[in-house]
Each structure stands twice: as C-alpha cells, then as structure tokens.
C-alpha cells in the first residue's frame, strides 16, 4: 500500500509539501487528476500515478500529453460532478491558459483545484513568473500555503471553496513549499473510496460559450468573485498576530521568514503581522480594518508586487494615509526567491529596531568562500551526448559545424548549450525548437539543425511540425528518443518503448506520427553505432525541405530502473 493511503487519522508523517498536497486531495475525496510533469510540481503527479494503480484508491490519474489537455480532462470531470485537480509548474499554466480563461466563465460542479508551482530563482526553469497574476487575470480564487501541513489543509478547503463558488480554485506553491519537508498530521480518508462515475447535465446556456452565453457567464463570474471577496474577508486562512503600530503583511514561504524574524528580533509587541493565505480576491475589508490604526506597513512577497499594489488601492479607497514599504521602496527585490537573512534585514530597516539587533551584527557572509560553479551536465552515459557527437562529426565533415543554427527545446538536452557540446543556440518554450526553425529557415541561408525530446515532441512539437510541412520550411529536426520523460523523473509519455511491467498504455510510435504528417525524409539512428550514424546524418542533412532524424537509445538511468526490459 502506498504510504499516502494510510488510513490512520492523527498519525504524523514526514512529508514533502507536494506529498502533503496529495494526501490532502485524497482526504478531500479526489476522483480524477491529470498532469504533465514539471518541476517543482512533479512529485504530485508521480505520487498520484502510483496511488491510482491501487484499485482501492478510488481515483483515476493520467499523465496527459501537455498541460492544456490535463486541464481539459480535469475540467470535464468536474463538470460531471467529480472532484478533480491538475498540477503544473508556472510555465505549464502558460500552456493551459487557453483553457483557464474560458473555464472561469463556465465554472465547475465538482470541486476543481489547480495546483500551480512557481519557481522563484529559476532552479529548474527558463524564466520566473508570478502566477498569482493568472488568478487575477482569469478571475478565480487563490490560496497560498506556507508549509506542508498548511498545504494539506488548504487543498481540502480549496475543494470545498470551489464547490461553494462553482469556480476552479488555484493553490499556489513555490519551490520552497513544494520541496520543503515537514511533519504532517493525517486526517481521515473518505469511508467510501470506490470510484463512482458522475453524470454530466447538459445546459447549452452554460457549457457552450458562444458569444451570447459567454456574455452572461462573464456576469456570473463577476458575481461569484464578489462572493469570494466576502469569503476572503472572513477566512481563517488569513491570520493576524501582534498589536504593534507597525504592520507587516506576507504570504507563502516569505511569511515563515517574517515569523522567524519577529521572534528572533523580539518584535512581537512592536509589530502587527497579517499572514495572507486566501490572497485573491484581495480581502479589502480585512486589510482596511487591520491597518486603520497603523503607522506604516511592510509587504513581504516573492516576485511581483501583487499584494503591495492591491494594498495601495485599499488605502486610497479608505482614505488611510499610511506609507507602504516593499518592492517599490527597494526594501525587497522583485527578482529571485527570498532568504531568511534578507527578510530579517528588511524588517530591521523597516522597524528601526534598537542597535542591539542592527544589521551590522547580523552574520558576516563576506567571509564565506565562494564555491566554484557546478553547472548541470548530461548524465554519464546519456545517449543524448552520443547523438550530439555524431551530429558534430557529420556537420564538421560537411563544413557546416560553425555556421549552422541549433534551435533547442525544454528537457535534458537543453544542456547541449554547455561545453563540450555547444549545440544550443535558441530556446523559447516547450516545442519552440520546431517553430523557431521555421522562422530561421525563411530568414537565413544557414543550415538549421533543431533538437527536441520524445516527450516534448508529443507535448507541443507535433503541431509545429505540421506547420513546417504545410509551409514548406527547410530544416533538420532531431528527435532525441530516450524512451521516457527523463528530466522530471522518468514519467511515461506516448512514445515510450521501455516500460515497467505494470504500465499497459498503448505506445504511439514517433515514426508513425511523422510519416502521418507527410514527411518523406525520415531517418533513424542508434547513436552508439558511430560510423553508421554519421553517414545517415550526412545524408539527412543534405536533403531539402523538412527532414527528421530519430535518434533512438534509452535513458540509461531509466533502463536500469526497469531492469533493462523492453
């Protein structure tokens, strides 16, 4: 039995934030979940995938081809009355945003939770973005936990809130919440854990947003968000402590740093602290009441001034002449994740705390030696390295190595940027290697050799490849097929040819998909067959139009994980 299926109320487990979220969803009666893996959210899908194999779990889970599809699966399950969720990283919500912006109009029946994991400081991402903005953009409630226990409890409340408002609810975590480990007390699992299908009730005035319907549904959404704002004003997820004249407002993991600083600096009687857990819609009345007798306020939040800007509007509307400190005053930056010392320093500056705890007496970090850089590299024995080496040899023999352009994509092979490979020149997002190759093909005379992984190919490479054929572009696409979604932890994808014994999904051969698109110049190599591969690559590179080379060789870590079985 999976650890998270233990039915012992009150038992305490030492869980990752992501594991705590899964447990909370199970306690809430989750029935359908779908996801595309993306760090720092990956462990949610990984655990649900394993749990769903237990016939007594009562849930259905799938790794969908991309985040848009995963959200569509969860949304339709909710429309049929079942509790559902999807989980994704911040850039994954970009992919799913087309669904989200209409889903908020249609609303939900069974509770639906969107777990969004932001990645401040870009530990495993191509950008950092604050997806609280998406909650405001779409018009859906937003909850922000500060630790694993709170994450478990919040997702239970998120399902209930979703059903009360008939709206999806976003639970926003960050890397430090997702990957923190803490003691989590288990609640009770539902007594009936059987999987019972729901029923979709047809309603052409709700579920099909032609313009006449969408206009009415937009009004419904605004009404529901007004109701949500009232709930935020009275929610016990927003916690006030202290009674000082100086106020601090924070959310997420930054709130933990604030609490530590208040304790360390002995400021519990000098400041009032509001920890926002239900942070959108902004609890305007709660904020106004909290600040009515305060001198000034410091806002501590990672990335964008989401709370800070909303706060200024509340102060203006309530004629409160209070100075707001935060990002606009350079007390804290808009970039990267915070650390406890950074927050403590900002609070010292804000409060003017006595000299016995001034910044000069904080630890002197300048004496700590700078560690050498340890850039990420492809694993030893990775077949991608062999593929790159074969292409370097072929391009060199053709005199094209230095002049060729190498669009790349999201995955392990992004590390082709670094020496000694250095075959990654341009990257936007998942699947962009194909679309950007099309752009380069019409704007330059250079040879274009693009790289994409097998999972990314299915995620968003296929439509771009269709476009390339339709518009007669000219480039070579290399599909690096290592038989798994490797970078995020070896999750399944439609083209997998090496699978555990208990994985029974039908394989969708990449070769068949490419042929179905109408590509005639299709080649396959085993990069470990060096001389043969180089000759095949040279032939492929000299073909006009769209050419595809599939490099087939399994991820050595996954191959060993499944016992070398094919």
Legacy VTK file of the C-alpha trace (Angstrom):
# vtk DataFile Version 3.0
C-alpha trace
ASCII
DATASET POLYDATA
POINTS 566 float
0.000 0.000 0.000
1.224 3.479 -0.820
2.347 5.482 2.214
-0.160 8.269 1.478
-3.080 5.801 1.552
-2.600 5.061 5.268
-5.976 5.463 6.956
-4.785 6.411 10.432
-6.219 9.753 11.486
-3.807 11.627 13.720
-0.737 9.764 12.540
2.188 12.039 11.697
4.354 11.597 8.603
7.428 13.496 7.450
6.282 14.637 4.009
7.328 16.872 1.151
4.968 19.751 0.519
3.948 18.047 -2.720
3.259 14.784 -0.881
1.183 16.662 1.690
-0.876 18.153 -1.147
-1.573 14.662 -2.497
-2.644 13.458 0.934
-4.942 16.451 1.344
-6.532 15.773 -2.035
-7.162 12.150 -1.059
-8.741 13.226 2.232
-10.933 15.653 0.268
-12.280 12.868 -1.941
-10.351 13.475 -5.139
-11.574 11.294 -8.009
-9.893 12.457 -11.247
-6.475 14.058 -11.744
-4.332 14.771 -14.785
-0.946 16.409 -15.232
2.090 16.923 -17.397
5.242 16.709 -15.238
7.110 19.891 -14.444
9.448 20.682 -11.564
8.693 21.815 -8.854
5.258 20.149 -9.132
6.416 16.729 -10.388
6.066 14.750 -7.145
2.320 15.434 -7.081
1.761 13.630 -10.364
4.333 10.944 -9.570
2.551 10.011 -6.336
-0.934 10.141 -7.826
0.273 7.916 -10.676
1.483 5.309 -8.205
-1.581 5.612 -5.966
-4.000 5.213 -8.901
-2.521 1.770 -9.587
-4.096 0.610 -6.316
-7.639 -0.424 -7.231
-8.748 0.507 -3.725
-7.559 4.109 -4.080
-10.750 5.197 -5.828
-9.025 7.666 -8.141
-8.161 7.973 -11.822
-4.907 9.659 -12.798
-3.224 10.216 -16.133
-0.062 11.829 -17.378
-1.522 13.866 -20.226
0.440 14.878 -23.328
0.537 18.521 -22.201
-0.872 20.849 -19.565
-3.718 22.147 -21.728
-5.060 18.633 -22.186
-4.580 17.852 -18.488
-6.693 20.856 -17.523
-9.362 19.871 -20.044
-9.519 16.369 -18.524
-9.877 17.768 -15.000
-12.417 20.416 -16.051
-14.731 17.963 -17.789
-14.545 15.553 -14.835
-15.582 18.455 -12.599
-18.438 19.271 -14.980
-19.615 15.685 -14.470
-19.707 16.310 -10.718
-16.434 14.695 -9.612
-13.722 16.346 -7.563
-10.695 16.844 -9.801
-7.318 18.524 -9.958
-4.487 19.318 -12.265
-0.968 20.253 -11.200
1.648 22.129 -13.187
4.648 24.383 -12.932
4.358 28.080 -13.656
5.207 27.887 -17.371
2.828 24.936 -17.650
-0.013 27.310 -16.870
1.012 29.337 -19.896
0.211 26.257 -21.986
-3.085 25.678 -20.171
-4.142 29.337 -20.080
-6.329 28.960 -23.171
-8.475 26.558 -21.153
-8.307 28.547 -17.923
-9.589 31.813 -19.356
-12.810 30.150 -20.551
-13.100 27.664 -17.676
-13.578 30.543 -15.232
-16.670 31.578 -17.255
-18.120 28.063 -17.455
-17.272 27.296 -13.861
-17.325 23.904 -12.177
-19.665 21.414 -10.488
-17.442 19.024 -8.579
-14.648 20.864 -6.789
-11.667 21.540 -9.040
-8.246 22.650 -7.832
-5.394 23.917 -9.998
-2.083 23.414 -8.202
0.402 25.913 -9.589
4.057 25.630 -8.553
6.073 28.799 -9.171
9.863 28.626 -9.322
11.456 31.833 -7.947
15.183 31.951 -8.735
14.592 29.558 -11.662
16.044 26.426 -10.088
14.697 24.360 -12.979
13.009 26.814 -15.320
13.683 29.138 -18.230
12.037 32.098 -16.501
10.442 33.122 -13.222
6.900 34.429 -13.264
4.347 35.140 -10.591
1.246 33.144 -11.463
-0.857 34.914 -8.879
-1.369 37.210 -11.848
-3.172 34.376 -13.637
-5.655 34.063 -10.773
-6.451 37.757 -11.112
-6.456 37.578 -14.931
-8.877 34.650 -15.068
-10.887 35.689 -12.025
-10.511 32.664 -9.754
-9.801 32.376 -6.013
-6.197 31.944 -4.901
-4.825 30.222 -1.794
-1.166 30.278 -0.673
0.146 27.793 1.901
3.293 28.434 3.933
4.300 24.876 4.919
3.442 21.216 4.167
0.810 20.872 6.912
-0.944 24.015 5.740
-0.716 22.829 2.134
-2.592 19.649 3.077
-5.298 21.555 4.918
-5.635 24.239 2.248
-6.290 21.845 -0.589
-9.182 20.349 1.386
-10.600 23.834 1.851
-9.912 24.631 -1.805
-12.180 21.796 -2.950
-14.957 22.997 -0.658
-14.486 26.607 -1.782
-14.596 25.518 -5.432
-17.937 23.788 -4.928
-19.345 26.701 -2.945
-18.471 29.224 -5.670
-18.681 26.828 -8.651
-15.267 28.067 -9.737
-11.856 26.409 -10.043
-9.525 27.395 -7.195
-5.783 27.906 -7.580
-3.420 26.653 -4.888
-0.137 28.481 -5.474
3.048 26.995 -4.109
6.677 27.823 -4.752
9.744 25.597 -4.857
10.389 26.075 -1.134
6.860 24.917 -0.282
6.750 22.084 -2.822
10.127 20.692 -1.799
10.139 21.528 1.904
9.744 18.519 4.170
7.836 18.733 7.415
5.687 16.883 9.908
2.141 16.450 8.608
-0.721 15.123 10.701
-3.066 12.903 8.738
-6.793 13.400 8.655
-9.355 10.752 7.827
-9.764 9.371 4.334
-13.323 9.099 2.960
-15.114 5.964 4.163
-16.248 5.150 0.631
-13.167 5.172 -1.603
-14.741 3.410 -4.575
-14.606 5.131 -7.922
-18.141 6.091 -8.910
-18.652 7.912 -12.160
-20.561 11.172 -12.215
-23.168 12.485 -14.620
-22.929 15.472 -16.917
-26.119 17.556 -17.010
-26.491 19.282 -20.351
-27.039 23.036 -20.286
-26.482 24.935 -23.562
-26.747 28.227 -21.646
-23.699 27.364 -19.600
-21.312 24.846 -21.067
-21.019 26.110 -24.648
-19.686 29.696 -24.557
-20.885 31.112 -27.838
-20.890 34.926 -27.510
-24.453 35.195 -26.165
-23.716 32.603 -23.478
-20.260 33.987 -22.666
-21.663 37.466 -22.028
-23.980 36.087 -19.368
-21.338 33.808 -17.892
-18.993 36.776 -17.501
-21.624 38.461 -15.328
-21.922 35.267 -13.280
-18.153 35.178 -12.828
-18.053 38.742 -11.515
-20.874 37.981 -9.081
-19.073 34.871 -7.860
-15.841 36.809 -7.338
-17.724 39.386 -5.258
-18.898 36.481 -3.111
-15.343 35.146 -2.970
-14.089 38.504 -1.734
-16.527 38.366 1.174
-15.291 34.875 1.996
-11.676 36.096 1.890
-12.527 38.882 4.337
-13.679 36.362 6.951
-11.456 33.393 6.104
-9.474 31.749 8.883
-6.698 31.225 6.316
-5.786 34.890 6.894
-4.127 35.051 10.331
-3.365 38.177 12.397
-0.886 38.266 15.282
0.650 41.049 17.385
-0.710 44.532 18.080
2.100 46.952 17.265
1.743 50.172 15.314
3.969 48.919 12.539
2.334 46.341 10.273
3.745 43.553 8.128
1.777 41.617 5.514
3.212 38.493 3.870
2.208 35.332 2.040
3.715 31.981 1.086
7.111 30.886 2.334
8.066 34.551 2.895
5.566 34.588 5.767
7.646 31.914 7.517
10.726 34.119 7.261
8.750 37.038 8.698
7.570 34.960 11.660
11.133 33.820 12.364
12.441 37.391 12.162
9.751 38.714 14.512
10.694 36.025 17.028
14.465 36.475 16.664
14.276 40.270 16.916
11.785 40.167 19.827
9.292 42.308 17.900
6.071 40.501 18.811
4.824 43.545 20.776
6.170 46.088 18.295
4.581 44.884 15.059
1.269 43.508 13.852
1.522 40.710 11.342
-1.064 39.553 8.789
-0.321 36.252 7.088
-2.429 36.026 3.942
-3.460 32.500 2.999
-6.566 33.484 0.983
-4.824 36.168 -1.031
-7.142 36.656 -4.010
-9.710 38.116 -4.208
-7.912 40.605 -2.014
-9.643 40.807 1.410
-10.187 44.556 1.235
-12.296 44.996 4.373
-9.965 42.823 6.442
-6.971 44.829 5.245
-8.623 48.182 5.860
-9.616 47.169 9.384
-6.159 45.733 10.066
-4.400 48.942 9.021
-6.794 51.616 10.310
-4.645 52.409 13.365
-1.213 51.543 11.968
1.621 53.934 11.189
3.042 52.150 8.140
3.203 48.695 6.545
5.854 46.433 5.017
4.780 43.898 2.381
6.920 40.746 2.085
6.118 38.657 -1.000
8.262 36.868 -3.565
8.401 38.059 -7.188
5.769 40.617 -8.237
4.218 43.330 -6.006
0.877 41.532 -6.215
-0.251 42.274 -2.658
1.661 45.553 -2.488
-0.159 47.122 -5.451
-3.578 45.890 -4.311
-2.876 47.260 -0.837
-2.267 50.757 -2.155
-5.698 50.767 -3.783
-7.318 49.750 -0.495
-5.533 52.522 1.377
-6.635 55.102 -1.206
-10.261 53.903 -1.163
-10.368 54.084 2.637
-8.541 57.423 2.999
-5.783 55.793 5.023
-2.588 57.827 4.886
-0.135 55.000 5.521
3.253 54.562 3.881
3.704 51.218 2.101
7.180 49.687 2.096
8.288 46.770 -0.016
9.446 46.427 -3.584
8.660 49.991 -4.649
10.861 51.327 -1.840
13.686 48.818 -2.532
13.279 47.136 0.837
12.922 43.882 -1.085
13.602 42.945 -4.730
11.248 41.767 -7.477
13.681 39.096 -8.603
14.512 35.681 -7.170
13.382 33.889 -4.031
13.984 35.431 -0.623
16.084 34.028 2.214
15.607 34.490 5.979
18.523 36.904 6.385
17.247 39.080 3.542
13.800 39.335 5.121
15.225 39.947 8.595
17.380 42.789 7.240
14.351 44.372 5.559
12.348 44.176 8.794
15.197 45.763 10.773
15.332 48.600 8.256
11.549 48.997 8.352
11.141 48.930 12.135
14.326 50.758 13.104
14.831 48.161 15.804
17.337 49.076 18.550
21.076 48.821 17.976
21.372 45.545 19.857
19.919 43.859 16.772
21.078 46.044 13.928
22.230 44.805 10.514
25.883 45.253 11.456
25.515 42.444 13.973
23.971 40.042 11.505
26.260 37.245 10.246
29.064 38.495 8.003
28.636 36.428 4.857
31.605 38.061 3.121
33.987 35.746 4.951
32.370 32.637 3.464
34.436 31.445 0.495
32.703 31.426 -2.868
32.179 27.870 -4.010
33.130 27.003 -7.573
30.303 26.842 -10.088
28.864 23.386 -10.680
26.880 23.731 -13.906
24.412 20.946 -14.660
25.603 18.355 -17.132
24.140 15.444 -19.007
24.454 12.212 -17.038
27.413 9.960 -17.705
26.379 7.522 -20.382
23.469 9.682 -21.584
22.615 8.796 -25.187
21.990 12.472 -25.947
25.734 13.112 -25.648
26.394 10.434 -28.256
23.766 11.933 -30.589
25.320 15.375 -30.325
28.784 13.956 -31.009
27.562 12.147 -34.126
25.992 15.348 -35.447
29.125 17.342 -34.698
31.168 14.841 -36.691
28.761 14.873 -39.633
28.446 18.657 -39.700
32.223 19.043 -39.491
32.730 16.708 -42.444
30.216 18.784 -44.412
31.873 22.043 -43.350
28.726 23.247 -41.533
29.543 22.868 -37.832
30.343 26.520 -37.091
27.761 28.175 -39.355
24.717 26.030 -38.535
21.984 27.265 -36.195
20.885 24.913 -33.420
17.401 25.666 -32.032
16.823 23.559 -28.917
13.981 22.718 -26.564
12.989 22.068 -22.948
14.449 18.891 -21.488
17.741 17.255 -20.555
19.141 18.149 -23.952
18.907 21.874 -23.140
22.253 21.154 -21.504
23.640 20.856 -25.025
24.306 24.562 -24.506
27.409 23.820 -22.439
30.902 22.673 -23.444
31.969 20.389 -24.940
28.707 20.076 -26.923
27.693 23.712 -27.503
24.857 22.918 -29.879
22.024 25.020 -28.414
21.548 28.493 -29.875
17.906 29.486 -29.365
15.137 28.485 -26.945
11.734 29.926 -26.095
9.492 27.263 -24.599
8.261 23.677 -24.949
8.127 22.753 -28.639
9.738 26.000 -29.790
12.675 24.268 -31.487
10.365 23.350 -34.379
8.555 26.664 -34.720
11.730 28.748 -34.395
13.422 26.552 -37.003
10.661 27.527 -39.391
11.374 31.180 -38.695
15.095 30.762 -39.198
14.521 28.828 -42.414
12.790 31.778 -44.081
15.077 34.436 -42.643
18.571 32.985 -43.110
20.610 30.899 -45.535
22.234 28.976 -42.690
21.772 25.272 -42.123
19.300 24.638 -39.295
19.542 21.582 -37.057
16.963 21.526 -34.261
16.758 19.223 -31.239
13.645 18.052 -29.389
12.966 15.201 -26.934
10.372 12.478 -27.306
8.059 13.787 -24.569
8.390 17.376 -25.764
7.672 16.198 -29.315
4.274 14.921 -28.201
3.719 17.861 -25.843
3.860 20.613 -28.459
6.220 19.644 -31.260
3.662 17.902 -33.476
1.519 20.964 -34.419
4.667 22.939 -35.230
5.916 20.121 -37.419
2.593 20.056 -39.259
3.016 23.787 -39.806
6.543 23.281 -41.154
5.338 20.749 -43.733
2.346 22.856 -44.712
4.526 25.942 -45.287
7.425 24.121 -46.999
10.109 25.059 -44.494
13.675 23.803 -44.731
15.446 22.368 -41.682
16.519 19.150 -39.979
14.745 18.148 -36.780
16.438 15.665 -34.464
14.054 13.786 -32.152
16.046 12.554 -29.169
14.051 9.476 -28.214
15.303 8.121 -24.882
12.034 6.305 -24.103
10.975 8.409 -21.118
10.311 11.901 -19.788
13.722 11.996 -18.179
14.352 15.466 -16.758
11.317 15.472 -14.447
11.808 11.956 -13.114
11.045 9.321 -15.772
7.327 9.791 -16.225
5.601 7.980 -19.113
4.950 9.539 -22.493
3.029 8.225 -25.541
6.125 7.101 -27.437
7.751 5.027 -24.714
9.187 1.710 -25.826
10.667 0.645 -22.468
8.077 0.378 -19.721
7.639 -1.286 -16.314
5.610 -4.494 -16.231
2.582 -2.755 -14.757
2.422 0.010 -17.353
-0.006 -1.023 -20.074
-0.672 2.117 -22.096
-0.592 1.763 -25.879
2.595 3.028 -27.480
2.303 5.706 -30.180
5.435 5.308 -32.342
7.045 8.651 -33.165
7.954 7.303 -36.597
4.294 6.691 -37.431
3.309 10.199 -36.343
5.998 11.784 -38.513
5.039 9.691 -41.514
1.390 10.584 -40.952
2.277 14.269 -41.156
3.621 13.579 -44.637
7.367 13.837 -44.060
9.229 11.722 -46.596
12.768 12.450 -45.409
12.739 10.365 -42.236
15.846 8.653 -40.850
16.569 6.624 -37.706
19.890 6.121 -35.955
21.332 4.397 -32.921
23.917 6.983 -31.820
26.169 4.277 -30.371
26.667 2.890 -33.887
29.057 5.696 -34.655
30.174 5.275 -38.260
26.744 4.196 -39.471
25.073 7.116 -37.685
27.430 9.721 -39.135
26.769 8.509 -42.693
22.988 8.553 -42.163
23.150 12.041 -40.645
25.231 13.367 -43.550
22.617 12.055 -45.963
19.802 13.592 -43.956
21.483 16.989 -43.725
21.731 17.229 -47.494
18.030 16.643 -48.082
15.864 19.675 -48.934
12.695 20.599 -47.033
11.755 19.225 -43.632
13.946 16.298 -42.617
13.614 14.334 -39.381
16.233 12.139 -37.728
15.023 9.971 -34.837
17.884 9.067 -32.537
16.762 6.036 -30.551
18.571 4.966 -27.395
17.103 4.675 -23.891
17.940 6.846 -20.915
20.455 4.670 -19.113
19.050 5.542 -15.668
15.522 4.572 -16.664
16.744 1.479 -18.495
18.412 0.289 -15.294
15.373 1.318 -13.233
13.076 -1.043 -15.138
15.606 -3.830 -15.193
16.699 -3.430 -18.793
13.349 -4.744 -20.013
11.925 -3.924 -23.397
LINES 1 567
566 0 1 2 3 4 5 6 7 8 9 10 11 12 13 14 15 16 17 18 19 20 21 22 23 24 25 26 27 28 29 30 31 32 33 34 35 36 37 38 39 40 41 42 43 44 45 46 47 48 49 50 51 52 53 54 55 56 57 58 59 60 61 62 63 64 65 66 67 68 69 70 71 72 73 74 75 76 77 78 79 80 81 82 83 84 85 86 87 88 89 90 91 92 93 94 95 96 97 98 99 100 101 102 103 104 105 106 107 108 109 110 111 112 113 114 115 116 117 118 119 120 121 122 123 124 125 126 127 128 129 130 131 132 133 134 135 136 137 138 139 140 141 142 143 144 145 146 147 148 149 150 151 152 153 154 155 156 157 158 159 160 161 162 163 164 165 166 167 168 169 170 171 172 173 174 175 176 177 178 179 180 181 182 183 184 185 186 187 188 189 190 191 192 193 194 195 196 197 198 199 200 201 202 203 204 205 206 207 208 209 210 211 212 213 214 215 216 217 218 219 220 221 222 223 224 225 226 227 228 229 230 231 232 233 234 235 236 237 238 239 240 241 242 243 244 245 246 247 248 249 250 251 252 253 254 255 256 257 258 259 260 261 262 263 264 265 266 267 268 269 270 271 272 273 274 275 276 277 278 279 280 281 282 283 284 285 286 287 288 289 290 291 292 293 294 295 296 297 298 299 300 301 302 303 304 305 306 307 308 309 310 311 312 313 314 315 316 317 318 319 320 321 322 323 324 325 326 327 328 329 330 331 332 333 334 335 336 337 338 339 340 341 342 343 344 345 346 347 348 349 350 351 352 353 354 355 356 357 358 359 360 361 362 363 364 365 366 367 368 369 370 371 372 373 374 375 376 377 378 379 380 381 382 383 384 385 386 387 388 389 390 391 392 393 394 395 396 397 398 399 400 401 402 403 404 405 406 407 408 409 410 411 412 413 414 415 416 417 418 419 420 421 422 423 424 425 426 427 428 429 430 431 432 433 434 435 436 437 438 439 440 441 442 443 444 445 446 447 448 449 450 451 452 453 454 455 456 457 458 459 460 461 462 463 464 465 466 467 468 469 470 471 472 473 474 475 476 477 478 479 480 481 482 483 484 485 486 487 488 489 490 491 492 493 494 495 496 497 498 499 500 501 502 503 504 505 506 507 508 509 510 511 512 513 514 515 516 517 518 519 520 521 522 523 524 525 526 527 528 529 530 531 532 533 534 535 536 537 538 539 540 541 542 543 544 545 546 547 548 549 550 551 552 553 554 555 556 557 558 559 560 561 562 563 564 565
